């Protein structure tokens, strides 16, 4: 039976999910709330706030929606899964995403670290501090070897992590975070970690709570400057596959991280049907968890979804029915590389409303909208991260060449993008 699906969110991640869902043979109508100019080509945009659960419930009821797919973390952390589950009329409508307790793996760094400690999941050593413990946290910093990793406990749009080797700067950051002046409420509880030395990558699973499938892995590039310098951002690019994530490494991730996480969630009676994003550090061939997220990443979704050959709605249906054990995920061996185009000044102050010039859509690439909107002048910039371009090739080198060739045809005033996405992996290869 063909399904009506509501996808929540408005960024590049949601455009990539909408693009993939629109190809499903199980789909009847796709609605995106609120969506963006890119998602409008995949389905119907609806002016709804993803965190306004009452309005979403009314829309689901009125439009005979048979599945809700949640893109961003905020509705999950606020408990949209629980909201639907507790609704006497709509509790049979599956929500693709974990319960509020499950989303706490992302919503609270302190909860996540305590969970990993309890279930012996490899991660950096840490200590937790609260608003009244500024002096204790600063003393803890002074007892550590640099660099120091400071993490705001709550959601901070991917920017709540500070890494510094300067003791005085770390102590100042501690005071700013715990007083609420850096990240507001999100920083009033603070996790201080030892620094893990290695190379980062992201792994993703889709789970029904019992079984799971591993999606294509990715490596993202978080900092604004080339050579991974400058301020943290929501993500400047990504590549998939990742050369050092070989079968031996993935087996370690399964045995040391995925299996203990899923069994830990069951032990705690925490419902989890959705994506689990595992931010990893490869330390000399051993995986350590940097963080968990309860949804797909951005821009990782833009590089992962095009590599999945299977029907995404079939995957979600199997997930909601707890039948993932019989689902076989098909992945293309092709390399994909995503580069994010951002507004000049991002991640700090930037201007919007800049006219975007686009090339004609060609082979070997896809364009995902993130911070764009339609105006009477045409398509204009609306956010810091504006668009993601994903290109393909039989090798990383070819995917890189195709991506940067296409990027040279896209223009808006003060457009900036990193020119080194994937270069570090080519030297490893």
Secondary structure, DSSP 8 states (H G I E B T S, - for coil): --EEEEEEE-SHHHHHHHHHHTT-TTEEEEEEEE--TTGGGTSEEE---TT-HHHHHHHHHHTT--EEEE-SHHHHHTTHHHHHHT-TTTTTSEEES--HHHHHHHH-HHHHHHHHHHTT--B--EEEEETT-HHHHHHHHHTS-SSEEEEESS--TT--EEEES-HHHHHHHHHHHHTTTTTGGGGSEEEEEE---SEEEEEEEEE-SS-EEE---BEE--EEETTTEEEE-S-SEEEES-TT--HHHHHHHIIIIIHHHHHHHHHTT----EEEEEEEEEETTEEEEEEEESS--TTHHHHHGGGB-S-HHHHHHHHHTT-GGG----B---EEEEEEEEETTTTSS-----B-B-----TTEEEEESSEEEETTEEEE-SSEEEEEEEEESSHHHHHHHHHHHHTT-B-TTEE--S-TTHHHHHH-
